[in-house]
Amino acid sequence: MQRVKGLVKARHSFQRLGFLSHQRCFSAHPNYAPNYDFQDEVLVEGRAKSRAAILNRPSALNALTAPMAARLKRLYESWEENPDIGFVLMKGSGRAFCSGVDAVTLYHLLNDGKVEECKRFFETLYKFVYVQGTYLKPHVAILDGTTMGCGGGISLPGMFRLVTDKTVFANPETQLGFHPDAGASFYLSRLPGYFGEYLALTGEKLNGVEMIACGLATHYCLNARLAWIEERLGNMTNDDPAAIESSLAQYGDLVYPDRSSVLRRIDTIDKCFSCDTVEEIIDSLENEAAGAYDDWCKTVLKKMKEASPLSLKVTLQSIREGRFQSLDQCLAREYRMSLAGISKRVSNDFSEGIRARLVDKDFAPKWDPPSLEDVSKDMVDCYFSSLGELEPELVLPTALREPYI
């Protein structure tokens, strides 16, 4: 219990240091009908002093498409310039906030040889994440329901992150042969201890209470009260962050993780996931499992052994490098990593992971390389090397929008 209370205190320390602060912080297409309006995928609500962006693909759990990312970027940039708009809100339609990228669409694009379209998607997405991480106006993200993958990247950089009893958060990319991206190597690497490594390598889920405790969220309320909070925010004529904070807190709840929470195992997580290599992490977990009275370590091991061996090694290095990089540096590196993943220069694991879990759904991916011992240092280094003269790097407006470290 003392350690959990310490995590809650740590969240406030991160805010004072600038991580998840209230000032400013981190933060492909299917064949649509000819008259399909992409604007319907991101709706806009005009309010007294604010604007709301609503992700509107409820049947796909609001999975992000290239047109959605581009529209969000345009909207947010225009709203930032508009003096009549004091703050911005983002939420999702239906039972999800955002389940991540539309991976199935990327899969089909790659199979059709349309790699350039995939590149443009990642470029647009990462540029929007950077806009979020350097946004000058208060931002409220309502993370009600499924929030996975880039769903974190497009929301966690904002000033306020409201979660509920329906929130489910995860970074499951290693299970898909990919790596946590869209700024994940920045915000996960700044979680308490080695909790970020745990989340990135296992893809395990957190609920809203756990997001509050570890610092990923700033406010918690019951789903049943969301309508009251939204009404209050919509009627606000004051864009002072303190006033927004007060409105969020009015219907909020003070919560602590229950006895079954993974945060109760933070000491074991730190002990195991502080190891230098994936192999050492697995060895440490196996040693813990041998002397444990429950199956938690075995469950974690099973998740890791189901993941792409190459993705595990690439992801661990990404999180470790992210600890010492600013948001723009993390995004630039993640862009190189993503291009390496979709180019299939080293492996076809990204397409194979999507096929196995989301397309054919046989849940039997054939990873290449098939084991950790077959993953060489050169393979991992390929994901982190410069793109070269013929492939432009991700260019972010750091001179105009200064990132936090």
C-alpha positions in Angstrom: 0.0 0.0 0.0 2.9 2.4 0.8 4.4 1.8 -2.6 1.1 2.5 -4.3 0.7 5.7 -2.4 4.2 6.5 -3.5 3.2 6.1 -7.1 0.4 8.6 -6.6 2.8 11.1 -5.1 5.2 10.4 -8.0 2.6 11.5 -10.4 2.6 15.0 -8.8 6.4 15.0 -8.8 6.3 14.3 -12.6 4.0 17.2 -13.1 6.3 19.6 -11.2 9.2 18.3 -13.3 7.3 18.9 -16.6 6.3 15.3 -17.4 2.6 15.1 -17.8 2.5 18.7 -16.6 -0.5 21.0 -16.8 1.5 23.6 -18.7 2.5 21.8 -21.8 4.0 18.4 -22.2 4.5 15.3 -24.3 2.9 14.6 -24.8 -3.7 3.5 -46.3 -7.1 3.6 -47.2 -9.7 1.1 -48.1 -11.9 1.5 -51.1 -14.5 4.0 -49.9 -17.6 4.9 -52.0 -17.0 7.9 -54.3 -19.3 10.1 -52.2 -17.7 9.1 -48.8 -17.0 12.2 -46.7 -13.9 11.7 -44.7 -14.9 14.6 -42.4 -17.5 12.4 -40.9 -14.7 10.4 -39.3 -13.7 13.4 -37.2 -16.7 15.5 -36.2 -16.5 18.9 -34.7 -18.7 20.5 -32.0 -18.6 24.2 -31.5 -19.0 25.5 -27.9 -19.0 28.8 -26.1 -15.2 29.0 -25.6 -14.0 25.7 -27.0 -14.1 23.2 -29.8 -14.5 19.4 -29.5 -13.0 16.9 -32.0 -14.9 13.6 -32.0 -13.4 10.5 -33.4 -16.3 8.9 -35.3 -15.6 5.4 -36.4 -17.4 3.5 -33.6 -17.8 0.3 -35.6 -14.0 0.2 -35.9 -13.4 1.3 -32.3 -12.4 4.7 -33.7 -9.2 3.2 -35.3 -7.2 6.0 -36.8 -7.0 6.4 -40.6 -4.8 8.7 -42.6 -7.6 11.1 -43.4 -8.5 11.3 -39.7 -4.9 12.1 -38.7 -4.6 14.8 -41.4 -7.9 16.3 -40.4 -7.0 16.4 -36.7 -3.7 18.2 -37.5 -5.5 20.8 -39.6 -8.2 21.4 -37.1 -5.8 21.7 -34.1 -3.5 24.1 -36.0 -6.5 26.3 -37.0 -8.0 26.3 -33.5 -4.6 27.2 -32.0 -4.6 30.3 -34.2 -8.2 31.3 -33.5 -8.3 33.8 -30.6 -12.0 33.0 -30.0 -11.2 29.4 -29.0 -9.8 29.1 -25.5 -9.4 25.3 -25.2 -9.9 22.1 -27.1 -11.5 18.7 -26.2 -11.1 15.3 -27.8 -13.3 12.3 -27.3 -14.5 9.2 -29.2 -17.9 7.9 -30.3 -19.3 4.7 -29.0 -17.5 2.4 -26.6 -13.9 3.4 -27.5 -11.8 6.5 -27.5 -9.3 5.2 -30.1 -8.1 1.6 -30.5 -4.9 2.6 -32.4 -4.1 2.8 -36.1 -6.3 1.1 -38.7 -3.8 -1.7 -38.9 -5.8 -3.8 -41.3 -5.8 -1.0 -43.8 -2.1 -0.7 -43.5 -1.8 -4.5 -44.0 -3.7 -4.4 -47.3 -1.7 -1.3 -48.5 1.5 -3.1 -47.8 0.3 -6.2 -49.6 -0.6 -4.1 -52.6 2.9 -2.5 -52.6 1.6 0.9 -51.5 4.4 1.6 -49.1 4.5 5.3 -49.8 0.9 5.7 -48.6 1.9 4.0 -45.3 4.9 6.3 -44.9 2.7 9.3 -45.4 0.3 8.0 -42.7 3.1 7.7 -40.1 4.5 11.1 -41.1 1.1 12.8 -40.7 0.3 10.9 -37.4 3.7 11.8 -35.8 3.4 15.4 -36.9 0.0 15.6 -35.2 1.4 14.0 -32.0 4.1 16.7 -32.0 1.4 19.4 -32.4 -0.3 17.9 -29.3 2.9 17.8 -27.3 3.6 21.5 -27.9 0.0 22.8 -28.0 -0.3 26.3 -26.6 -3.9 26.0 -25.4 -5.4 23.8 -22.7 -6.5 20.4 -24.0 -8.9 17.9 -22.5 -8.9 14.2 -23.7 -11.8 12.1 -22.5 -10.4 8.5 -22.6 -13.7 6.7 -22.1 -13.4 3.1 -23.3 -10.7 1.4 -25.4 -7.5 3.5 -25.6 -4.7 1.6 -27.3 -1.6 2.2 -29.4 -1.6 5.6 -31.0 -4.8 6.4 -29.1 -2.4 7.2 -26.3 -0.1 9.2 -28.6 -2.9 11.6 -29.8 -4.3 12.2 -26.3 -1.6 11.8 -23.6 0.4 14.9 -24.6 -2.5 17.1 -23.6 -2.9 19.1 -20.4 -5.8 17.1 -19.0 -6.5 13.3 -19.4 -9.8 12.2 -18.0 -10.4 8.5 -17.6 -13.4 6.5 -16.4 -14.4 3.1 -15.1 -14.8 2.0 -18.7 -11.2 3.0 -19.7 -8.9 0.2 -21.0 -5.4 1.3 -21.9 -2.6 -0.8 -23.6 0.3 -0.7 -26.0 0.0 -4.1 -27.6 2.3 -3.5 -30.6 4.8 -6.2 -29.9 2.0 -8.7 -30.3 1.6 -7.4 -33.8 5.2 -7.5 -34.7 5.6 -3.7 -34.3 6.8 -1.3 -31.6 5.0 1.2 -29.4 5.0 4.4 -31.4 3.4 7.8 -31.8 5.4 9.1 -28.9 5.1 6.0 -26.7 8.8 5.7 -26.2 8.7 9.2 -24.7 5.8 8.8 -22.2 6.3 5.2 -21.3 10.0 5.7 -20.5 9.0 8.4 -18.0 6.7 6.3 -15.9 7.8 5.3 -12.4 10.7 2.8 -12.3 10.6 0.3 -15.1 6.8 0.2 -15.4 7.1 1.6 -19.0 9.2 -1.3 -20.1 6.7 -3.7 -18.6 3.8 -2.1 -20.4 5.7 -1.9 -23.7 7.0 -5.5 -23.8 3.9 -7.3 -22.5 1.1 -5.2 -23.9 -0.8 -5.7 -20.7 -3.8 -3.5 -20.0 -4.4 -0.8 -17.4 -7.7 0.5 -16.1 -8.5 4.1 -15.4 -7.6 3.9 -11.8 -4.2 2.5 -12.6 -3.6 5.2 -15.2 -4.3 7.8 -12.5 -1.9 6.1 -10.1 1.0 5.9 -12.5 0.6 9.3 -13.9 -0.8 8.7 -17.4 -4.1 10.3 -16.5 -5.0 13.5 -14.5 -8.7 13.0 -13.6 -11.0 10.1 -13.0 -14.8 10.0 -13.0 -17.6 7.4 -13.5 -18.8 7.0 -17.0 -22.3 7.8 -15.8 -21.1 11.4 -14.9 -19.4 12.2 -18.2 -22.5 14.0 -19.6 -22.4 16.4 -16.6 -18.7 17.1 -17.1 -19.1 17.7 -20.8 -22.1 20.0 -20.3 -20.1 22.0 -17.8 -17.1 22.3 -20.0 -19.2 23.2 -23.0 -20.8 26.1 -21.1 -17.5 27.5 -19.9 -16.5 31.0 -21.1 -13.2 30.9 -19.2 -10.2 29.2 -20.6 -8.1 29.4 -17.5 -6.5 26.0 -16.8 -7.4 26.3 -13.1 -11.1 26.7 -14.1 -11.0 23.7 -16.4 -9.3 21.7 -13.6 -12.1 22.7 -11.2 -14.8 21.6 -13.6 -13.1 18.3 -14.1 -12.6 17.8 -10.4 -16.2 18.7 -9.4 -17.5 15.4 -10.6 -14.3 13.4 -10.2 -13.4 10.7 -7.7 -10.4 10.1 -5.5 -9.3 6.5 -6.3 -6.6 4.0 -5.5 -5.7 0.7 -7.2 -7.3 -2.4 -5.7 -5.5 -5.4 -4.3 -5.4 -7.1 -7.7 -3.8 -4.2 -9.5 -0.5 -4.8 -11.2 0.8 -1.7 -9.4 0.9 -3.9 -6.3 3.7 -5.8 -8.0 5.8 -2.7 -8.8 8.8 -4.0 -6.8 8.9 -7.3 -8.8 8.4 -5.3 -12.1 11.3 -3.1 -11.3 13.5 -6.0 -10.3 12.8 -8.0 -13.5 12.3 -5.2 -16.1 15.4 -3.3 -15.1 17.5 -6.0 -16.7 19.7 -5.0 -19.6 18.3 -7.4 -22.2 15.1 -9.2 -23.1 16.7 -12.5 -22.4 17.7 -11.3 -18.9 14.2 -10.0 -18.2 12.7 -13.4 -19.1 15.3 -15.2 -17.0 14.4 -12.9 -14.0 10.7 -13.5 -14.5 11.2 -17.3 -14.6 13.2 -17.2 -11.4 10.4 -15.2 -9.8 7.8 -17.6 -11.1 9.6 -20.6 -9.6 9.2 -19.2 -6.1 5.8 -17.5 -6.5 2.5 -18.6 -5.1 0.4 -17.3 -8.0 0.5 -17.3 -11.8 1.2 -13.6 -12.4 4.8 -14.2 -13.6 3.7 -17.1 -15.7 1.1 -14.9 -17.4 3.6 -12.2 -18.1 6.0 -14.7 -19.5 3.3 -16.2 -21.8 2.5 -12.7 -23.2 6.2 -12.0 -23.9 6.8 -15.4 -25.5 3.8 -14.8 -27.8 5.2 -11.5 -29.1 7.6 -11.0 -32.0 11.2 -11.7 -30.7 12.5 -8.9 -33.0 9.8 -6.5 -31.8 10.7 -7.2 -28.1 14.4 -6.3 -28.7 13.6 -3.3 -30.8 11.0 -2.1 -28.3 13.3 -2.4 -25.2 16.0 -0.4 -26.9 13.4 2.2 -28.0 12.1 2.7 -24.4 15.7 2.9 -23.0 16.7 5.5 -25.6 13.5 7.4 -25.0 14.5 8.1 -21.4 17.1 10.5 -22.6 15.4 12.1 -25.6 12.9 14.9 -26.1 9.6 14.3 -27.7 10.7 15.4 -31.2 13.8 13.1 -31.0 11.6 10.2 -29.9 9.2 10.8 -32.8 12.0 11.1 -35.3 13.5 7.8 -34.1 10.1 6.1 -34.1 9.6 7.2 -37.7 12.8 5.5 -38.7 11.7 2.4 -36.8 8.3 2.4 -38.4 9.7 2.7 -41.9 12.1 -0.2 -41.2 9.1 -2.2 -40.1 6.9 -1.6 -43.1 9.8 -1.8 -45.6 10.4 -5.5 -44.6 14.1 -4.9 -45.0 14.7 -7.0 -41.9 11.5 -8.9 -41.3 7.9 -9.3 -42.3 6.7 -9.4 -38.7 4.4 -6.4 -38.9 2.3 -7.8 -41.7 2.5 -11.3 -40.2 1.3 -10.1 -36.8 -1.7 -8.2 -38.3 -2.5 -11.2 -40.4 -2.5 -13.6 -37.5 -4.4 -11.4 -35.0 -6.7 -9.1 -37.1 -7.1 -10.6 -40.5 -7.1 -14.4 -40.5 -7.3 -14.5 -36.7 -5.6 -17.8 -36.3 -3.4 -16.3 -33.5 -0.5 -18.3 -34.8 2.0 -15.8 -36.2 5.2 -17.2 -37.9 7.7 -14.7 -36.6 11.0 -14.2 -38.5 13.4 -14.5 -36.7 11.5 -17.2 -34.7 13.4 -16.8 -31.4 15.3 -14.3 -29.4 18.6 -16.0 -30.0 18.1 -15.6 -33.7 17.7 -11.9 -33.5 21.1 -10.3 -34.2 22.4 -6.9 -33.1 22.6 -5.9 -36.8 18.9 -6.6 -37.2 18.0 -4.4 -34.2 20.5 -1.6 -35.3 18.7 -1.5 -38.7 15.6 0.0 -37.0 17.6 2.8 -35.4 20.0 3.8 -38.3 19.5 6.9 -40.3 17.3 6.6 -43.3 19.9 7.7 -45.9 20.0 10.2 -48.7 17.1 8.8 -50.7 14.7 8.7 -47.7 13.9 11.9 -45.9 13.8 12.0 -42.2 10.8 13.2 -40.2 11.0 17.0 -40.1 9.3 18.6 -37.2 8.9 22.4 -36.6 11.2 22.5 -33.5 12.2 26.1 -34.1 8.6 27.2 -34.0 7.3 24.7 -31.4 9.8 24.0 -28.7 9.5 20.5 -27.2 9.8 19.6 -23.6 12.5 17.2 -22.6 
